[in-house]
């Protein structure tokens, strides 16, 4: 998720006019590219793949599940934002009339390398190969940078902003080549890359590249992958990967959100910053990182003023000056994300940061993460669980506008209310964040009779605090492999949990 790389990739493709643009992404998602770049699709969006191994093809039923009769479930995300190099490349490729395709392994082919999943595990993506090496550690020590992202921002995002695209690409490839080869034992490196599936993926990508070159013998082929792969692909022997085909494997394009992205992608926890930088680039700002940092500083101070931190206009001026001073002190050409965060904290936290910094950090985190939710063209269809949830919510007249509503249900006299109660209980059981807080009962979203625990049996009905947020769809997406409805997903989850509670009567009840 690099604005600088996205800008360079798009510029190079427009200049080269390739016959094909091949992008790192699951190759079974290629038919969805037309929906991904459609005019009425707006990032953030994600390719979401899921698979339920009912036939135990991978031999993990009973290993990743409590019993062999319960099938193992796998899921994976490939998110796109406006400043994803892959997304920018596909848009540029479409503009020049190129063939567009994904060339990486699909979920089914990755399972043997990434089988350490549990029912509630999320796929957290990282680029550890770029920083888990002796070259990066030596470079970090020499430059005094605190992390990989701090170094990347200083060298490539702000440091190379005005660099010509081809020169920028050479700099990125030089960095990746050294990260892959410098100071590494070749045999240990090869064993590590084979074990995590990197070499299999690269051989499969090279196979796609060779096929595209055959289809376009007189034209150019642009290949857009992570730099760690890019420097290896010219030297990799092509080999198409094999995996068991199964119609139960599904892949869809679905809306995503900045909060979900920040949880899923461990190195992009501040997507609103990337969005602000990209917007400034598109607007032609001479210093887009400075423009984005100034805007976000004002928004962070405003958020802190409305929260527990308290902040003034003078604090905003001080925070911006401090961020600029930190950038100069650290040798950054523009204000980076780290300069911005440190500047706001130092200006707004009055006293001991351990005692008084929490409110500022919360305000800063909310602003830098953002709340943007994407949309997908209707032609792409919808994940069944999300479609079923919205249909049921409409049938039960539940407000999904984001405003908290109090829902009162008469369980004994109204069958429709019992159905609505079941739907809300299923959502609560699956930890779908659909609820607010009851006014007179802090910390509770439900008040009603509980026959299992024998509590509040004098009550004749239920009172719920219902409040939708963008996190609802994120949670439903993570549950999509458990069933096509909330009831089915709850049943799948319940059966799996019961399997581990055979000697716990209280827990089973």
N, C-alpha and C positions, 0 to 999 in steps of 0.2 A: 504494500500500500504506500506507494511513493509518488507524490506529485511530480518530482523531477524525472523519474523514470517514465511515467505516463506521458509527460510532455515530449520527452525525447523519442519514445517508441512511436508515437503518432506522427511526429515530424519526419522521422526516417522512413516510415511507410509511405507517407504522402510524397516524399522525394523519390523513393525507389520504384513506386508503382508496381509492386510485386503481383504475380499471377495468383499467389496463394498466401494467406496469413494463417500460420499454425500456432496455436496457443496452448500453454500448459493448462490442462483441465481434463476431466474424465471424458474419454472419447465416446462413451455412450450418450454424452450430453450434447454432441454436435447438432442433432436435430433441433435443439432448443435455442441455438444461437440466434435464429431469426426472431425469436421472442425476446431474447436478452437485449438486442439492440433496437427493438421496435420503438417507434416514436412515443408510444404511450406506456413504456416501461421506464421507471425512474429508480435508480439505485438509491439506497442499498438493497440489493437482491441477492439471492443465493441459489446455487444448484444444491438440491437436497437429495441425497441417495439413501435408500434404506433396503434392508434385506432381512427376512426371517427364514432361518435355516431349518425348515420343517423336516427335511430329509436327512439332516445331520451330515451334509456333504463335507463339512470341514472338521467333523469329529469333536466339536466343542460343546455340544449339548450335554449337560450334566457337569461340564467344567466351568462354563460361564453362567450356567443356570443351576438352581438347586437340585433339579432332577433331570435325568436323561429325557423324560417325556416332554419337558419344557424346551422349546427351540431357542437357540441363541439368536440374539437380535443385534444387528449392526447398523450404524448410520454414519453419515459423513456430510460435511458442508464444504462448499466452494463459494465463498462470498465474493461479491463484486461491489465496489463503490465507484463513484465517478472518476476518482483518481487512481484506480487500479490500472497498471500498465496493460494487463490483459484486456480490460474493457475498452480502454482508449485505443488499443491496437485493433480490436475487432471493429470498432466504429470507423477508424481510419481505413481499414481494409474494405469495409462495405462501401465507403465513399469512392474508392478507386476501382471498384468492381472485382475484387479478388475473391477467390474461393476461401471460405472460412471453416476452420475445423479445430476441435480439441484433439490433443495427441497423447495425453497421459493415461495411466491405468484407471479403470473404473473401480468402484468400491469392491466388487467381487474379487478382483485380482489383488487387492491390497490386504484382504483379510488375513492371509497367511503371515504377513509382516506386521500387522497391527491387530492382533487378536486379543490383547489384554483389555477387553471391554467388560463392563458390568451393565446391568439393566439401566442404571442412571448415569453412566459415564458420558461425558461430553468429549468431543474431539477438539482438543486444544492444539492449534497449529503453531509451529515455531520454525525458525530458520537456524536451528542450532549449529548446522554445519558451517555457517558463516562466522560464528563467534567461538565455537568450542574447538579452538586450534591455537597452536603456538604463535602463529603469525599475528592474529588479532590481539592476543594477550601482550605481545611485545609492542605492537602499535599503540595499544591503549596505554601502556606504561610510559611510552615515549611522549605521547600527546597529552597525558593526564586526563583522559576522558573517563567518565564514571561507568559507562556501559556501552554495549554495541550500538544501541539506538542513538546515544549522545554522539558517538563517533560518526555514525552514518549521517546524522543531521548536519554536523559541522562540516564534513568533507564533501558530501554529495548533494544534500538538499539545499543548504544555503551557500555552501562553498563553491558549488558548480552551477549555480542558477543561470548565469549568463553564458555558460560554456556551449559551444556548438554541439548539436546532438551526437555527431559521430565521435567527437573527442570525448564527450561525456560517456558514451558507450565503452570506449577503450579504457577509460579510467575505472569504470565499474568492473569490467572484465579483468583488468589487472588486479584489482582488489580480490575478486573471487578466485582467480587463478592462484594467487599467493595463499589465500585461505585454504584452498584445496590441497596444495602441494608443499608449501614451504614448511620445513621443520617436521614433516610427517613421515613416518616409516611407511613405505609403499605397501608392504604386505599387510600391516595392521590397518592401514587406511582402506585398502580394498576389502578386507574382511568385514570391517565396520559398515561400509557402504553396501556390501552384499547382504548383510544381516538385516538391515532396515529397509531393504527393497529399493534403494536408490539406483543401483546398477541395473536392476530389472526394469525400472521405470525409464531410465535413460536409453536402454537398448530398444524399448518399445517406442519411445518418442523418435529415436533415430529411424526406426522402421517406417513410421508415418512420414517422416521427412523424405526418405528415399522414394516412397510411393508417390509423394507429391511432385518430386523432381521428375519422375517418369511421366506423370500426367502433364507436366508443363516443361518439356525439354528446352523450349526456347525462351522461357521466362524465369523471373527470379522468384524465390520462395523466402518469405520472412518468417522467422521462428522467434516467438516471444515466450521465454521461460525465465525462471529464476536464474540469476547470474551463475550460481554454483553449478547448475546443469549446462548453461550456455557454453561455458568454457570447455566442457567435456564432450558435448555432442559431436563436434567435428571428428573426434578420434574414437568414438564408440562404435562397436560393431553392431549392426542392426539385427534385432531379434524380436519378432512379435511374441508377446507374452500370451500364455494360454491359461484359461481358468474355466471352471465348470459353468456352463450357461444355465440360467434358471430364470423362468418368467416371473418368479416372485421378487426378483430384484427390480426396484423402481428408481427412477430419477426424475425430478421435477424442478421447475423454476418457480420460486416463491418469494414473496416479499421478505425483507430482513430489516433490521433496525440497528442504529448506532449502539444502543446498550447491549444488544445481543452480540454485535461484532466485538465490542470491548471485552466481553466475557470469553468469546470463542478464540480470538486471535491475540495471544498473549503479548505480542509486540506492537499492537495497535490499540492501546487502551484509551487513546484520546482522538477518536474519529472526527469530532467537531473541529479540531485543529487542522487535520488534513483537508477537511471540507472548506475551511476558511482560506487556507493557502491556495487550494485549487481555484476557488472562486476569484481570488485576487489575481492569479495567473491568467485566468480566462478574461478578466477585465483589463488586462494589460498593465497592471501595476508594476512600476520599475523595481520595487522591492516588496514582493508579495508576502514574504515571511514577516517583515515589519508591519505591513498593513494588517495581516491576520492577527498578529500578536497584539497590536493596539486595540483592535476590535474585541478580542477575547478578554483582554485586561479590563476594559470597560464593563463588559458583561459579567465578568467574575466579581468585580467590586459591587456591581448592582445586586448580584445574587447574594453576596455577603451582607450587604446593607439590609436586605429583607429577611435575613436569617438571624442566627444568634451571634454572629461575629461583630456586626456593626462596622460601617465603613463610610467614609466621607469622600467628597470630591477631591480633597487634598490627598487622601490615601490613594485615589486612582492616579493622580499626577505622580505621586511618589513611587507607586508600583511600576509605572511605565518608565520613569527615569531609571529606576533600579534595574529593570530588565535590560535596558539599553546599556547601562554601565557594565552589567555582568557579561553581556555579549562582547563588548570591547575588551574587557579583562580576560576573557577566555579565548579571544582571537577569532570570534565568529563574525562572518561578514554581515549577517542579519541576526535578529533576535530569534533564537531557536525555542522549541517547546520547553526545554529545560531552563533557559533564561527566563522565559515567561513565568513558569511555575515558581521558580525561586524568587523572582522579583515581587510577585503578588504576595507570597508568604512572608517575605521579609518586611513588606510595607504594611500588611494588614494584621499580622499577629503581634499583639501587644503583650509582652511578657514572655513567660516560659512557653515555648512551642508545644511541649508535651502536655501542658495543661490547657492552653488556650488556642492551640492550632487546629483542633478538630473541626470547628465550625467553618474556618477558612478552607480547610482541605475538602470538606463536603461541598461547599459552594463551588470551589475550583473544579472538583471532580465532575460535578453535574454539568457545568458549562463546557468543559473540555470533552466530555463524552457526548453530550447532545441527546436529543430525543427523536431525531429524524427517522421516519419509517418510510420504506420504499413502496413502490407499487409495480405490479406486473400486468402486462397486457392481458385482457380477458381471453384472447386466443390461446394462451398457454395453459388454460385450465387452472385447477386449484387442488391443493393437497386435500384428500377426502376428509381427514379429521377436521381441518379448519373449516371446510364447507359445511360439514355436518354440525359443528359447534355453532356457526352463525345461524344456520337454519333453525336449530333448536332454541337458540337465544331469541330469535324472532318469534317463534311459536309460543314461547313462554313470556313474551313481552318484556324481556330484560333490556335495560338501557345500556348500550355499549358506546355511549358518547364520551365517557370518562368522568361524568358527574356522578357523585355518590348518591345512591338511592336506597331507601329503606324498603325491603320487601317483606310483607307479612303474609304468612301462609296458614290456612285453616286445614290441618291435616285430616281431621276426622270427617268433615262434611263435604269437602270439595276434591273430587278425584284429580282434577287438573292441577290443584295445588300439590297433591302428592307427587305427580310427575315432575313438577318444577322443583320440589324438594329433592327428589332423587338426582336430578340434573345438577343442582347446586352441591349436594353432598359428593357426587362423583368429582366435580371440579375441585372441591376442597381436599378430597382424598388424594387426587393426583397433583396437588400443590400448584394448581393453576391460579395465578395471582389475580383473581377476579373480585377480590373482596376489600372492603374498607374497614372501618372501625365503628362499632355502635356507640352512639353519643353517651349513654349512661353506663356503658360497660367498656372502659378502656382496655385495649388489647384483645378484644373479642369481636369477631365478625358474625357470630351466631348466638342466639339465645333461644332455647327450645327444649322439649323433653328429650332425655337421653336414656332410652330403655336398656341399653347395654350396661351402662355404669349406674343406672338407677338414680340419675340426677335430674332435678327440675321436672319431675313427673307431674306436678300440679299444673304445668302449663299445657294449654290446649292446642297451641300452634307454635310456629317458628317465626323468628324475626332475623332477617339477614341484612347485613350492610354490603351492598353490591357496588363495585366500582371498577370499571374496565380500565386497563392501561395497555401500552404497546407491548408490555412484557407478557401479556396473555398469549398473543400469537407466537412469540418466541418459545414459550413453554409448550404450547400445543405442537409446534413443529418438532420439538425434541421428543414428543410422545407419539409421533405419527406412525412409527413402525409397530405400535402396540394395538392398533385397531382403527377402523374407519369411522368410529363414533366415540363419544366420551364414555358411554356405557361399556363398549367393547374394550377400550383402553384400560378402564378401571378393572374390568374382569381379568384381563391379562396380567395386570400388576398384582391384583389380589391373589391370583393363583400362584404366582411366583413367590409372593411373600408367605403365603400359607405353607408352601412346601418346606420352608425353613422354620416353621413354628409348631411342629408336630408334638413337641413335649412342653409347649407353653400354652396352656388352655386360656389363660387370661389374655395373652397377646393375640391368640387366634380368634377369641371372641371379639 
